Amino acid sequence: MGTLNMVLTIIQLLVCAALTLMILFQSGKHSGLSGAIGGGNSDSYSFKAQGKTLDAKLARWTKWTALAFVLLTFSLNIVK
């Protein structure tokens, strides 16, 4: 059990570091005061192409990495 615990702990540390970096690389969702005054135009081309941007890809990968982190945490709790 000691080897499995060590391997899962190392994997969890790597996933934790990746999750932290993904969160830090994402830009904020709010555009500040200019976004509050001007509002968002949901009919523009940039809004429609928003799913293909780097932020959208990072958000998608952040969800999957967070799920992996939670599953690793549960598995480490069971192994101990």
mmCIF file as gemmi writes it, N, C-alpha and C atoms, coordinates in Angstrom:
data_model
loop_
_atom_site.group_PDB
_atom_site.id
_atom_site.type_symbol
_atom_site.label_atom_id
_atom_site.label_alt_id
_atom_site.label_comp_id
_atom_site.label_asym_id
_atom_site.label_entity_id
_atom_site.label_seq_id
_atom_site.pdbx_PDB_ins_code
_atom_site.Cartn_x
_atom_site.Cartn_y
_atom_site.Cartn_z
_atom_site.occupancy
_atom_site.B_iso_or_equiv
_atom_site.pdbx_formal_charge
_atom_site.auth_seq_id
_atom_site.auth_asym_id
_atom_site.pdbx_PDB_model_num
ATOM 1 N N . MET Axp A 1 ? 0.817 -1.202 0 1 0 ? 1 A 1
ATOM 2 C CA . MET Axp A 1 ? 0 0 0 1 0 ? 1 A 1
ATOM 3 C C . MET Axp A 1 ? 0.859 1.265 0 1 0 ? 1 A 1
ATOM 4 N N . GLY Axp A 2 ? 2.079 1.158 0.509 1 0 ? 2 A 1
ATOM 5 C CA . GLY Axp A 2 ? 2.932 2.338 0.581 1 0 ? 2 A 1
ATOM 6 C C . GLY Axp A 2 ? 3.33 2.853 -0.79 1 0 ? 2 A 1
ATOM 7 N N . THR Axp A 3 ? 3.607 1.959 -1.718 1 0 ? 3 A 1
ATOM 8 C CA . THR Axp A 3 ? 4.013 2.364 -3.062 1 0 ? 3 A 1
ATOM 9 C C . THR Axp A 3 ? 2.857 3.001 -3.814 1 0 ? 3 A 1
ATOM 10 N N . LEU Axp A 4 ? 1.667 2.412 -3.703 1 0 ? 4 A 1
ATOM 11 C CA . LEU Axp A 4 ? 0.489 2.982 -4.366 1 0 ? 4 A 1
ATOM 12 C C . LEU Axp A 4 ? 0.157 4.357 -3.808 1 0 ? 4 A 1
ATOM 13 N N . ASN Axp A 5 ? 0.292 4.497 -2.503 1 0 ? 5 A 1
ATOM 14 C CA . ASN Axp A 5 ? 0.035 5.789 -1.87 1 0 ? 5 A 1
ATOM 15 C C . ASN Axp A 5 ? 1.025 6.842 -2.371 1 0 ? 5 A 1
ATOM 16 N N . MET Axp A 6 ? 2.28 6.453 -2.491 1 0 ? 6 A 1
ATOM 17 C CA . MET Axp A 6 ? 3.319 7.386 -2.964 1 0 ? 6 A 1
ATOM 18 C C . MET Axp A 6 ? 3.07 7.787 -4.418 1 0 ? 6 A 1
ATOM 19 N N . VAL Axp A 7 ? 2.723 6.832 -5.256 1 0 ? 7 A 1
ATOM 20 C CA . VAL Axp A 7 ? 2.469 7.12 -6.673 1 0 ? 7 A 1
ATOM 21 C C . VAL Axp A 7 ? 1.265 8.048 -6.823 1 0 ? 7 A 1
ATOM 22 N N . LEU Axp A 8 ? 0.183 7.757 -6.106 1 0 ? 8 A 1
ATOM 23 C CA . LEU Axp A 8 ? -1.007 8.613 -6.181 1 0 ? 8 A 1
ATOM 24 C C . LEU Axp A 8 ? -0.732 10.013 -5.646 1 0 ? 8 A 1
ATOM 25 N N . THR Axp A 9 ? 0.084 10.117 -4.61 1 0 ? 9 A 1
ATOM 26 C CA . THR Axp A 9 ? 0.436 11.427 -4.062 1 0 ? 9 A 1
ATOM 27 C C . THR Axp A 9 ? 1.242 12.245 -5.071 1 0 ? 9 A 1
ATOM 28 N N . ILE Axp A 10 ? 2.175 11.613 -5.75 1 0 ? 10 A 1
ATOM 29 C CA . ILE Axp A 10 ? 2.971 12.323 -6.756 1 0 ? 10 A 1
ATOM 30 C C . ILE Axp A 10 ? 2.09 12.773 -7.919 1 0 ? 10 A 1
ATOM 31 N N . ILE Axp A 11 ? 1.197 11.896 -8.362 1 0 ? 11 A 1
ATOM 32 C CA . ILE Axp A 11 ? 0.275 12.269 -9.449 1 0 ? 11 A 1
ATOM 33 C C . ILE Axp A 11 ? -0.622 13.42 -9.014 1 0 ? 11 A 1
ATOM 34 N N . GLN Axp A 12 ? -1.088 13.366 -7.76 1 0 ? 12 A 1
ATOM 35 C CA . GLN Axp A 12 ? -1.951 14.443 -7.278 1 0 ? 12 A 1
ATOM 36 C C . GLN Axp A 12 ? -1.196 15.768 -7.193 1 0 ? 12 A 1
ATOM 37 N N . LEU Axp A 13 ? 0.049 15.745 -6.8 1 0 ? 13 A 1
ATOM 38 C CA . LEU Axp A 13 ? 0.843 16.973 -6.767 1 0 ? 13 A 1
ATOM 39 C C . LEU Axp A 13 ? 1.035 17.558 -8.165 1 0 ? 13 A 1
ATOM 40 N N . LEU Axp A 14 ? 1.265 16.696 -9.148 1 0 ? 14 A 1
ATOM 41 C CA . LEU Axp A 14 ? 1.405 17.171 -10.527 1 0 ? 14 A 1
ATOM 42 C C . LEU Axp A 14 ? 0.09 17.757 -11.049 1 0 ? 14 A 1
ATOM 43 N N . VAL Axp A 15 ? -1.021 17.083 -10.734 1 0 ? 15 A 1
ATOM 44 C CA . VAL Axp A 15 ? -2.33 17.591 -11.16 1 0 ? 15 A 1
ATOM 45 C C . VAL Axp A 15 ? -2.636 18.912 -10.462 1 0 ? 15 A 1
ATOM 46 N N . CYS Axp A 16 ? -2.26 19.011 -9.197 1 0 ? 16 A 1
ATOM 47 C CA . CYS Axp A 16 ? -2.474 20.255 -8.451 1 0 ? 16 A 1
ATOM 48 C C . CYS Axp A 16 ? -1.68 21.406 -9.059 1 0 ? 16 A 1
ATOM 49 N N . ALA Axp A 17 ? -0.437 21.166 -9.426 1 0 ? 17 A 1
ATOM 50 C CA . ALA Axp A 17 ? 0.381 22.204 -10.051 1 0 ? 17 A 1
ATOM 51 C C . ALA Axp A 17 ? -0.197 22.608 -11.408 1 0 ? 17 A 1
ATOM 52 N N . ALA Axp A 18 ? -0.654 21.622 -12.187 1 0 ? 18 A 1
ATOM 53 C CA . ALA Axp A 18 ? -1.25 21.928 -13.487 1 0 ? 18 A 1
ATOM 54 C C . ALA Axp A 18 ? -2.541 22.725 -13.322 1 0 ? 18 A 1
ATOM 55 N N . LEU Axp A 19 ? -3.349 22.353 -12.337 1 0 ? 19 A 1
ATOM 56 C CA . LEU Axp A 19 ? -4.6 23.065 -12.086 1 0 ? 19 A 1
ATOM 57 C C . LEU Axp A 19 ? -4.336 24.503 -11.67 1 0 ? 19 A 1
ATOM 58 N N . THR Axp A 20 ? -3.344 24.706 -10.83 1 0 ? 20 A 1
ATOM 59 C CA . THR Axp A 20 ? -2.986 26.059 -10.402 1 0 ? 20 A 1
ATOM 60 C C . THR Axp A 20 ? -2.535 26.904 -11.581 1 0 ? 20 A 1
ATOM 61 N N . LEU Axp A 21 ? -1.7 26.343 -12.436 1 0 ? 21 A 1
ATOM 62 C CA . LEU Axp A 21 ? -1.222 27.091 -13.606 1 0 ? 21 A 1
ATOM 63 C C . LEU Axp A 21 ? -2.358 27.412 -14.577 1 0 ? 21 A 1
ATOM 64 N N . MET Axp A 22 ? -3.259 26.458 -14.782 1 0 ? 22 A 1
ATOM 65 C CA . MET Axp A 22 ? -4.387 26.711 -15.687 1 0 ? 22 A 1
ATOM 66 C C . MET Axp A 22 ? -5.278 27.831 -15.167 1 0 ? 22 A 1
ATOM 67 N N . ILE Axp A 23 ? -5.505 27.861 -13.871 1 0 ? 23 A 1
ATOM 68 C CA . ILE Axp A 23 ? -6.338 28.918 -13.29 1 0 ? 23 A 1
ATOM 69 C C . ILE Axp A 23 ? -5.641 30.263 -13.403 1 0 ? 23 A 1
ATOM 70 N N . LEU Axp A 24 ? -4.345 30.289 -13.172 1 0 ? 24 A 1
ATOM 71 C CA . LEU Axp A 24 ? -3.619 31.563 -13.239 1 0 ? 24 A 1
ATOM 72 C C . LEU Axp A 24 ? -3.495 32.093 -14.66 1 0 ? 24 A 1
ATOM 73 N N . PHE Axp A 25 ? -3.447 31.218 -15.658 1 0 ? 25 A 1
ATOM 74 C CA . PHE Axp A 25 ? -3.316 31.662 -17.042 1 0 ? 25 A 1
ATOM 75 C C . PHE Axp A 25 ? -4.613 32.193 -17.636 1 0 ? 25 A 1
ATOM 76 N N . GLN Axp A 26 ? -5.75 31.907 -17.003 1 0 ? 26 A 1
ATOM 77 C CA . GLN Axp A 26 ? -7.025 32.383 -17.535 1 0 ? 26 A 1
ATOM 78 C C . GLN Axp A 26 ? -7.189 33.865 -17.237 1 0 ? 26 A 1
ATOM 79 N N . SER Axp A 27 ? -7.792 34.572 -18.182 1 0 ? 27 A 1
ATOM 80 C CA . SER Axp A 27 ? -8.078 35.986 -17.937 1 0 ? 27 A 1
ATOM 81 C C . SER Axp A 27 ? -9.386 36.09 -17.181 1 0 ? 27 A 1
ATOM 82 N N . GLY Axp A 28 ? -9.617 37.242 -16.59 1 0 ? 28 A 1
ATOM 83 C CA . GLY Axp A 28 ? -10.832 37.453 -15.817 1 0 ? 28 A 1
ATOM 84 C C . GLY Axp A 28 ? -12.062 37.434 -16.704 1 0 ? 28 A 1
ATOM 85 N N . LYS Axp A 29 ? -13.183 37.06 -16.134 1 0 ? 29 A 1
ATOM 86 C CA . LYS Axp A 29 ? -14.43 37.005 -16.897 1 0 ? 29 A 1
ATOM 87 C C . LYS Axp A 29 ? -15.082 38.375 -17.026 1 0 ? 29 A 1
ATOM 88 N N . HIS Axp A 30 ? -14.736 39.288 -16.154 1 0 ? 30 A 1
ATOM 89 C CA . HIS Axp A 30 ? -15.327 40.622 -16.188 1 0 ? 30 A 1
ATOM 90 C C . HIS Axp A 30 ? -14.353 41.588 -16.846 1 0 ? 30 A 1
ATOM 91 N N . SER Axp A 31 ? -14.882 42.463 -17.644 1 0 ? 31 A 1
ATOM 92 C CA . SER Axp A 31 ? -14.013 43.411 -18.328 1 0 ? 31 A 1
ATOM 93 C C . SER Axp A 31 ? -13.916 44.728 -17.568 1 0 ? 31 A 1
ATOM 94 N N . GLY Axp A 32 ? -14.272 44.735 -16.308 1 0 ? 32 A 1
ATOM 95 C CA . GLY Axp A 32 ? -14.12 45.915 -15.478 1 0 ? 32 A 1
ATOM 96 C C . GLY Axp A 32 ? -15.242 46.908 -15.679 1 0 ? 32 A 1
ATOM 97 N N . LEU Axp A 33 ? -14.934 48.176 -15.436 1 0 ? 33 A 1
ATOM 98 C CA . LEU Axp A 33 ? -15.926 49.233 -15.496 1 0 ? 33 A 1
ATOM 99 C C . LEU Axp A 33 ? -16.41 49.481 -16.92 1 0 ? 33 A 1
ATOM 100 N N . SER Axp A 34 ? -15.551 49.304 -17.896 1 0 ? 34 A 1
ATOM 101 C CA . SER Axp A 34 ? -15.972 49.52 -19.283 1 0 ? 34 A 1
ATOM 102 C C . SER Axp A 34 ? -17.015 48.487 -19.715 1 0 ? 34 A 1
ATOM 103 N N . GLY Axp A 35 ? -16.925 47.269 -19.199 1 0 ? 35 A 1
ATOM 104 C CA . GLY Axp A 35 ? -17.907 46.25 -19.521 1 0 ? 35 A 1
ATOM 105 C C . GLY Axp A 35 ? -19.244 46.52 -18.848 1 0 ? 35 A 1
ATOM 106 N N . ALA Axp A 36 ? -19.203 47.126 -17.685 1 0 ? 36 A 1
ATOM 107 C CA . ALA Axp A 36 ? -20.446 47.445 -16.974 1 0 ? 36 A 1
ATOM 108 C C . ALA Axp A 36 ? -21.175 48.604 -17.646 1 0 ? 36 A 1
ATOM 109 N N . ILE Axp A 37 ? -20.426 49.557 -18.168 1 0 ? 37 A 1
ATOM 110 C CA . ILE Axp A 37 ? -21.045 50.722 -18.817 1 0 ? 37 A 1
ATOM 111 C C . ILE Axp A 37 ? -21.487 50.361 -20.232 1 0 ? 37 A 1
ATOM 112 N N . GLY Axp A 38 ? -20.606 49.767 -21.008 1 0 ? 38 A 1
ATOM 113 C CA . GLY Axp A 38 ? -20.907 49.471 -22.4 1 0 ? 38 A 1
ATOM 114 C C . GLY Axp A 38 ? -21.75 48.231 -22.586 1 0 ? 38 A 1
ATOM 115 N N . GLY Axp A 39 ? -21.679 47.319 -21.632 1 0 ? 39 A 1
ATOM 116 C CA . GLY Axp A 39 ? -22.428 46.068 -21.766 1 0 ? 39 A 1
ATOM 117 C C . GLY Axp A 39 ? -21.755 45.142 -22.756 1 0 ? 39 A 1
ATOM 118 N N . GLY Axp A 40 ? -22.298 43.963 -22.875 1 0 ? 40 A 1
ATOM 119 C CA . GLY Axp A 40 ? -21.728 42.995 -23.808 1 0 ? 40 A 1
ATOM 120 C C . GLY Axp A 40 ? -22.65 42.815 -24.994 1 0 ? 40 A 1
ATOM 121 N N . ASN Axp A 41 ? -22.084 42.74 -26.162 1 0 ? 41 A 1
ATOM 122 C CA . ASN Axp A 41 ? -22.867 42.538 -27.372 1 0 ? 41 A 1
ATOM 123 C C . ASN Axp A 41 ? -22.797 41.068 -27.728 1 0 ? 41 A 1
ATOM 124 N N . SER Axp A 42 ? -23.877 40.338 -27.504 1 0 ? 42 A 1
ATOM 125 C CA . SER Axp A 42 ? -23.859 38.896 -27.728 1 0 ? 42 A 1
ATOM 126 C C . SER Axp A 42 ? -24.038 38.526 -29.195 1 0 ? 42 A 1
ATOM 127 N N . ASP Axp A 43 ? -24.28 39.516 -30.059 1 0 ? 43 A 1
ATOM 128 C CA . ASP Axp A 43 ? -24.462 39.22 -31.47 1 0 ? 43 A 1
ATOM 129 C C . ASP Axp A 43 ? -23.194 39.396 -32.291 1 0 ? 43 A 1
ATOM 130 N N . SER Axp A 44 ? -22.129 39.823 -31.656 1 0 ? 44 A 1
ATOM 131 C CA . SER Axp A 44 ? -20.908 40.08 -32.408 1 0 ? 44 A 1
ATOM 132 C C . SER Axp A 44 ? -20.213 38.768 -32.775 1 0 ? 44 A 1
ATOM 133 N N . TYR Axp A 45 ? -19.324 38.851 -33.741 1 0 ? 45 A 1
ATOM 134 C CA . TYR Axp A 45 ? -18.591 37.676 -34.19 1 0 ? 45 A 1
ATOM 135 C C . TYR Axp A 45 ? -17.659 37.172 -33.101 1 0 ? 45 A 1
ATOM 136 N N . SER Axp A 46 ? -17.06 38.089 -32.349 1 0 ? 46 A 1
ATOM 137 C CA . SER Axp A 46 ? -16.108 37.668 -31.321 1 0 ? 46 A 1
ATOM 138 C C . SER Axp A 46 ? -16.813 36.899 -30.215 1 0 ? 46 A 1
ATOM 139 N N . PHE Axp A 47 ? -18.065 37.213 -29.931 1 0 ? 47 A 1
ATOM 140 C CA . PHE Axp A 47 ? -18.8 36.478 -28.908 1 0 ? 47 A 1
ATOM 141 C C . PHE Axp A 47 ? -19.13 35.064 -29.401 1 0 ? 47 A 1
ATOM 142 N N . LYS Axp A 48 ? -19.466 34.946 -30.68 1 0 ? 48 A 1
ATOM 143 C CA . LYS Axp A 48 ? -19.8 33.636 -31.233 1 0 ? 48 A 1
ATOM 144 C C . LYS Axp A 48 ? -18.567 32.741 -31.341 1 0 ? 48 A 1
ATOM 145 N N . ALA Axp A 49 ? -17.402 33.327 -31.574 1 0 ? 49 A 1
ATOM 146 C CA . ALA Axp A 49 ? -16.161 32.566 -31.708 1 0 ? 49 A 1
ATOM 147 C C . ALA Axp A 49 ? -15.449 32.401 -30.377 1 0 ? 49 A 1
ATOM 148 N N . GLN Axp A 50 ? -16.126 32.74 -29.288 1 0 ? 50 A 1
ATOM 149 C CA . GLN Axp A 50 ? -15.493 32.714 -27.978 1 0 ? 50 A 1
ATOM 150 C C . GLN Axp A 50 ? -15.132 31.293 -27.53 1 0 ? 50 A 1
ATOM 151 N N . GLY Axp A 51 ? -15.843 30.288 -28.008 1 0 ? 51 A 1
ATOM 152 C CA . GLY Axp A 51 ? -15.57 28.913 -27.623 1 0 ? 51 A 1
ATOM 153 C C . GLY Axp A 51 ? -14.279 28.366 -28.191 1 0 ? 51 A 1
ATOM 154 N N . LYS Axp A 52 ? -13.68 29.061 -29.147 1 0 ? 52 A 1
ATOM 155 C CA . LYS Axp A 52 ? -12.46 28.585 -29.781 1 0 ? 52 A 1
ATOM 156 C C . LYS Axp A 52 ? -11.216 29.313 -29.276 1 0 ? 52 A 1
ATOM 157 N N . THR Axp A 53 ? -11.377 30.194 -28.304 1 0 ? 53 A 1
ATOM 158 C CA . THR Axp A 53 ? -10.246 30.957 -27.807 1 0 ? 53 A 1
ATOM 159 C C . THR Axp A 53 ? -9.439 30.135 -26.809 1 0 ? 53 A 1
ATOM 160 N N . LEU Axp A 54 ? -8.279 30.654 -26.473 1 0 ? 54 A 1
ATOM 161 C CA . LEU Axp A 54 ? -7.415 29.989 -25.511 1 0 ? 54 A 1
ATOM 162 C C . LEU Axp A 54 ? -8.075 29.941 -24.139 1 0 ? 54 A 1
ATOM 163 N N . ASP Axp A 55 ? -8.787 31.01 -23.761 1 0 ? 55 A 1
ATOM 164 C CA . ASP Axp A 55 ? -9.471 31.02 -22.471 1 0 ? 55 A 1
ATOM 165 C C . ASP Axp A 55 ? -10.547 29.95 -22.393 1 0 ? 55 A 1
ATOM 166 N N . ALA Axp A 56 ? -11.257 29.722 -23.48 1 0 ? 56 A 1
ATOM 167 C CA . ALA Axp A 56 ? -12.289 28.687 -23.485 1 0 ? 56 A 1
ATOM 168 C C . ALA Axp A 56 ? -11.666 27.302 -23.364 1 0 ? 56 A 1
ATOM 169 N N . LYS Axp A 57 ? -10.547 27.106 -24.038 1 0 ? 57 A 1
ATOM 170 C CA . LYS Axp A 57 ? -9.864 25.814 -23.945 1 0 ? 57 A 1
ATOM 171 C C . LYS Axp A 57 ? -9.302 25.6 -22.542 1 0 ? 57 A 1
ATOM 172 N N . LEU Axp A 58 ? -8.746 26.663 -21.949 1 0 ? 58 A 1
ATOM 173 C CA . LEU Axp A 58 ? -8.238 26.552 -20.588 1 0 ? 58 A 1
ATOM 174 C C . LEU Axp A 58 ? -9.36 26.273 -19.599 1 0 ? 58 A 1
ATOM 175 N N . ALA Axp A 59 ? -10.513 26.905 -19.806 1 0 ? 59 A 1
ATOM 176 C CA . ALA Axp A 59 ? -11.654 26.661 -18.921 1 0 ? 59 A 1
ATOM 177 C C . ALA Axp A 59 ? -12.123 25.214 -19.016 1 0 ? 59 A 1
ATOM 178 N N . ARG Axp A 60 ? -12.141 24.684 -20.223 1 0 ? 60 A 1
ATOM 179 C CA . ARG Axp A 60 ? -12.559 23.292 -20.412 1 0 ? 60 A 1
ATOM 180 C C . ARG Axp A 60 ? -11.568 22.336 -19.748 1 0 ? 60 A 1
ATOM 181 N N . TRP Axp A 61 ? -10.284 22.576 -19.948 1 0 ? 61 A 1
ATOM 182 C CA . TRP Axp A 61 ? -9.27 21.708 -19.358 1 0 ? 61 A 1
ATOM 183 C C . TRP Axp A 61 ? -9.213 21.877 -17.839 1 0 ? 61 A 1
ATOM 184 N N . THR Axp A 62 ? -9.543 23.057 -17.344 1 0 ? 62 A 1
ATOM 185 C CA . THR Axp A 62 ? -9.567 23.269 -15.901 1 0 ? 62 A 1
ATOM 186 C C . THR Axp A 62 ? -10.637 22.402 -15.249 1 0 ? 62 A 1
ATOM 187 N N . LYS Axp A 63 ? -11.782 22.285 -15.9 1 0 ? 63 A 1
ATOM 188 C CA . LYS Axp A 63 ? -12.857 21.443 -15.355 1 0 ? 63 A 1
ATOM 189 C C . LYS Axp A 63 ? -12.421 19.983 -15.284 1 0 ? 63 A 1
ATOM 190 N N . TRP Axp A 64 ? -11.785 19.484 -16.328 1 0 ? 64 A 1
ATOM 191 C CA . TRP Axp A 64 ? -11.349 18.094 -16.347 1 0 ? 64 A 1
ATOM 192 C C . TRP Axp A 64 ? -10.222 17.848 -15.347 1 0 ? 64 A 1
ATOM 193 N N . THR Axp A 65 ? -9.325 18.817 -15.219 1 0 ? 65 A 1
ATOM 194 C CA . THR Axp A 65 ? -8.226 18.67 -14.272 1 0 ? 65 A 1
ATOM 195 C C . THR Axp A 65 ? -8.743 18.721 -12.835 1 0 ? 65 A 1
ATOM 196 N N . ALA Axp A 66 ? -9.73 19.571 -12.582 1 0 ? 66 A 1
ATOM 197 C CA . ALA Axp A 66 ? -10.322 19.63 -11.247 1 0 ? 66 A 1
ATOM 198 C C . ALA Axp A 66 ? -11.028 18.316 -10.911 1 0 ? 66 A 1
ATOM 199 N N . LEU Axp A 67 ? -11.688 17.729 -11.892 1 0 ? 67 A 1
ATOM 200 C CA . LEU Axp A 67 ? -12.329 16.432 -11.673 1 0 ? 67 A 1
ATOM 201 C C . LEU Axp A 67 ? -11.28 15.363 -11.349 1 0 ? 67 A 1
ATOM 202 N N . ALA Axp A 68 ? -10.17 15.375 -12.063 1 0 ? 68 A 1
ATOM 203 C CA . ALA Axp A 68 ? -9.088 14.424 -11.784 1 0 ? 68 A 1
ATOM 204 C C . ALA Axp A 68 ? -8.529 14.639 -10.38 1 0 ? 68 A 1
ATOM 205 N N . PHE Axp A 69 ? -8.407 15.889 -9.956 1 0 ? 69 A 1
ATOM 206 C CA . PHE Axp A 69 ? -7.911 16.196 -8.619 1 0 ? 69 A 1
ATOM 207 C C . PHE Axp A 69 ? -8.856 15.651 -7.543 1 0 ? 69 A 1
ATOM 208 N N . VAL Axp A 70 ? -10.151 15.834 -7.754 1 0 ? 70 A 1
ATOM 209 C CA . VAL Axp A 70 ? -11.132 15.343 -6.783 1 0 ? 70 A 1
ATOM 210 C C . VAL Axp A 70 ? -11.099 13.817 -6.719 1 0 ? 70 A 1
ATOM 211 N N . LEU Axp A 71 ? -11.045 13.167 -7.878 1 0 ? 71 A 1
ATOM 212 C CA . LEU Axp A 71 ? -10.998 11.702 -7.897 1 0 ? 71 A 1
ATOM 213 C C . LEU Axp A 71 ? -9.718 11.162 -7.252 1 0 ? 71 A 1
ATOM 214 N N . LEU Axp A 72 ? -8.605 11.845 -7.485 1 0 ? 72 A 1
ATOM 215 C CA . LEU Axp A 72 ? -7.358 11.431 -6.838 1 0 ? 72 A 1
ATOM 216 C C . LEU Axp A 72 ? -7.428 11.622 -5.325 1 0 ? 72 A 1
ATOM 217 N N . THR Axp A 73 ? -8.071 12.686 -4.886 1 0 ? 73 A 1
ATOM 218 C CA . THR Axp A 73 ? -8.217 12.925 -3.451 1 0 ? 73 A 1
ATOM 219 C C . THR Axp A 73 ? -9.052 11.824 -2.806 1 0 ? 73 A 1
ATOM 220 N N . PHE Axp A 74 ? -10.157 11.454 -3.451 1 0 ? 74 A 1
ATOM 221 C CA . PHE Axp A 74 ? -10.984 10.369 -2.928 1 0 ? 74 A 1
ATOM 222 C C . PHE Axp A 74 ? -10.226 9.047 -2.908 1 0 ? 74 A 1
ATOM 223 N N . SER Axp A 75 ? -9.489 8.78 -3.969 1 0 ? 75 A 1
ATOM 224 C CA . SER Axp A 75 ? -8.747 7.51 -4.021 1 0 ? 75 A 1
ATOM 225 C C . SER Axp A 75 ? -7.636 7.471 -2.979 1 0 ? 75 A 1
ATOM 226 N N . LEU Axp A 76 ? -6.989 8.609 -2.72 1 0 ? 76 A 1
ATOM 227 C CA . LEU Axp A 76 ? -5.968 8.639 -1.674 1 0 ? 76 A 1
ATOM 228 C C . LEU Axp A 76 ? -6.582 8.431 -0.303 1 0 ? 76 A 1
ATOM 229 N N . ASN Axp A 77 ? -7.792 8.929 -0.11 1 0 ? 77 A 1
ATOM 230 C CA . ASN Axp A 77 ? -8.473 8.747 1.164 1 0 ? 77 A 1
ATOM 231 C C . ASN Axp A 77 ? -8.832 7.274 1.369 1 0 ? 77 A 1
ATOM 232 N N . ILE Axp A 78 ? -9.177 6.578 0.307 1 0 ? 78 A 1
ATOM 233 C CA . ILE Axp A 78 ? -9.531 5.166 0.418 1 0 ? 78 A 1
ATOM 234 C C . ILE Axp A 78 ? -8.278 4.317 0.64 1 0 ? 78 A 1
ATOM 235 N N . VAL Axp A 79 ? -7.192 4.668 -0.029 1 0 ? 79 A 1
ATOM 236 C CA . VAL Axp A 79 ? -5.958 3.873 0.051 1 0 ? 79 A 1
ATOM 237 C C . VAL Axp A 79 ? -5.323 3.97 1.446 1 0 ? 79 A 1
ATOM 238 N N . LYS Axp A 80 ? -5.413 5.114 2.084 1 0 ? 80 A 1
ATOM 239 C CA . LYS Axp A 80 ? -4.769 5.305 3.4 1 0 ? 80 A 1
ATOM 240 C C . LYS Axp A 80 ? -5.334 4.433 4.438 1 0 ? 80 A 1
